Amino acid sequence: MTRFRSFAFLAMVLVGCQRGVPEAEYQSVVRENVRLARQVEDLTQGPTATLQRAKTNLTTGDFRGAKTEAERLLRDFPASPEAAEAPAVMAQADVGLAEATRDAKQPALTVELSKKTGLLGAPLPVGAKLTERTAADPEFSRDATETYTVPAPPAAVFAFYDRELKRLGWAPWGASVPGRKSFFVEKGAVRIAVLVSEEKSAPNATSLTIMGKRR
């Protein structure tokens, strides 16, 4: 809409030149056209838009794109309030890039579906060992949680859930957590979140967290 108005003013200038519009009115239209052009540039290339693109790239897993936008924010708009968020975006992007590089070096491994299920019927990979269980606490809006250790690398466990959740009829209901391997899915009246991360206490193992509730 703003871009259209800008073009409309430009058209008025051209028509005015032909019809002999007074100089003061002509200059006023030119100034308004310049102002609108700057507004369009701020909306599409300004610090707010740049930060939003960086965060969107994080959410979609485009970590290199997120880092590029954050670097541009620091370079072109260092004094803006949005620039203060750039270092955190870059740190999350670096984590995502490091994980992607590590996963690419690991040999392909297929994790199979266990006959057992986890919290609220969530699928579990073979070998998943329950290490902690926390009951729901409605007073603090805290969902029930189960934590497992899986004897397989995070990339393989992530691929397992990416495959099995779809196959078993779980549908997405929320966006993934930037910089983390996660799923937010629902099935019937049940909603769960599945978080996959590296198990620090064991090599090539995964820490798996499942939390959720019935609606």
MARLOVEX-898565 format. One record per residue (C-alpha): x, y, z; residue in one letter. Coordinates in steps of 0.001 Angstrom, whole numbers, padded with zeros to 6 digits, always signed. Layout:
N
XYZa...
END
This chain:
215
+000000+000000+000000m+002828+002401+000886t+004654+001541-002319r+001444+002256-004288f+001085+005661-002648r+004691+006428-003518s+004055+005653-007184f+000839+007688-007054a+002731+010758-005867f+005316+010287-008575l+002534+010135-011155a+001091+013366-009746m+004479+015025-010142v+004722+014019-013782l+001174+015129-014556v+001714+018353-012645g+004766+019191-014693c+002650+018968-017827q-000180+021104-016431r+001962+023792-014890g+001558+023037-011166v+003008+025796-008950p+006628+025227-007915e+005812+025099-004168a+003222+022364-004690e+005573+020486-006994y+008378+020539-004375q+005939+019431-001654s+004936+016392-003694v+008581+015549-004380v+009414+015693-000652r+006451+013459+000207e+007519+010975-002434n+011038+010838-000989v+009643+010382+002535r+007443+007479+001417l+010336+005858-000420a+012366+005954+002795r+009471+004387+004710q+009321+001537+002213v+013074+000974+002577e+012816+000981+006395d+009964-001541+006322l+011791-003973+004055t+015461-003410+004902q+015453-001688+008303g+016587-003163+011639p+013172-004522+012632t+012720-006389+009352a+016318-007635+009453t+015923-009020+012985l+012632-010683+012034q+014265-012395+009053r+017088-013622+011298a+014638-015106+013816k+012533-016675+011075t+015637-018321+009639n+016439-019746+013070l+012956-021210+013370t+013114-022843+009936t+016616-024226+010503g+018395-021873+008086d+021189-021175+010555f+023581-019731+007986r+020905-017311+006792g+020117-016343+010403a+023774-015582+011083k+024073-013509+007893t+021074-011369+008839e+022350-010916+012413a+025769-009842+011112e+024068-007374+008754r+022086-005989+011704l+025289-005311+013637l+027051-003865+010607r+024307-001603+009221d+022332-000715+012361f+024777-000944+015314p+022970+001724+017362a+019472+000263+016946s+017700-001525+019843p+017333-004561+017577e+021128-004875+017296a+021263-005829+020975a+019533-009124+020089e+021943-009974+017279a+024619-011697+019438p+022038-014121+020882a+020765-014941+017392v+024330-015540+016185m+025062-017799+019164a+021982-019938+018444q+022906-020051+014765a+026443-021211+015627d+024994-024021+017766v+022748-025111+014915g+025607-025016+012394l+027866-027002+014720a+025202-029667+015229e+024543-029881+011493a+028266-030325+010804t+028615-032994+013487r+025519-034856+012295d+026782-034826+008709a+029991-036570+009810k+028186-039327+011682q+027370-042543+009832p+023730-043069+008957a+021848-045028+011608l+018204-046077+011627t+016494-046187+015010v+013559-048598+015241e+010207-048146+016982l+009888-049746+020426s+006823-051722+021453k+006691-049568+024556k+005245-046054+024561t+006112-043014+026615g+004133-040178+028154l+000541-040006+026853l+001245-042688+024265g+004225-040962+022683a+006328-043301+020539p+009724-044347+021883l+012831-045578+020061p+014235-049004+020865v+016634-048792+023815g+015142-045661+025370a+015756-045750+029136k+013605-043657+031490l+015803-041524+033761t+013321-039061+035245e+009565-038569+035502r+007814-035424+036775t+004086-035192+037428a+002010-032316+036107a+001574-029300+038380d-001552-027341+037312p-000919-024662+039937e+002240-023598+038093f+000952-024556+034604s+003622-027265+034422r+003006-030280+032172d+003967-033838+032998a+007477-034666+031798t+009544-037778+031070e+013258-037821+030296t+015042-040709+028575y+018520-041652+027455t+018711-043251+024015v+021832-045169+022856p+021926-043452+019458a+023169-040056+018190p+020731-037099+018183p+020517-037034+014384a+019244-040620+014316a+016704-039991+017095v+015505-036819+015386f+015063-038750+012133a+013148-041423+014061f+010609-038907+015386y+010388-037073+012077d+009409-040389+010495r+007323-042068+013190e+005254-039116+014390l+003912-038585+010879k+003370-042297+010290r+001474-042715+013566l-000872-039793+012918g+000615-037061+015105w+000050-033609+013583a+002126-030463+014225p+000577-027739+016385w+003495-025388+017046g+006820-024174+015654a+010099-025808+016634s+012424-024214+019179v+015172-022189+017444p+018523-023953+017679g+017010-027167+019050r+015749-030395+017542k+012118-030423+018641s+008601-031439+017692f+005282-030036+018920f+002525-032436+017888v-001007-033455+018789e-003232-036469+018334k-006867-036376+019392g-007046-034617+022768a-003329-035075+023506v-000587-032527+022902r+003089-033300+023433i+006472-031696+022911a+009480-033857+022025v+012943-032366+022597l+016062-034111+021291v+019539-033099+022465s+023014-034529+022970e+023508-036659+026071e+026515-035076+027799k+027287-038087+029998s+027679-040617+027163a+029209-040469+023661p+026868-040926+020674n+023836-040909+022957a+020744-038737+023095t+018830-037042+025869s+015125-037258+025035l+012487-035189+026820t+008743-035648+026340i+006221-033328+027961m+002529-032867+027430g-001074-032957+028588k-004636-033793+027615r-006662-030806+026461r
END
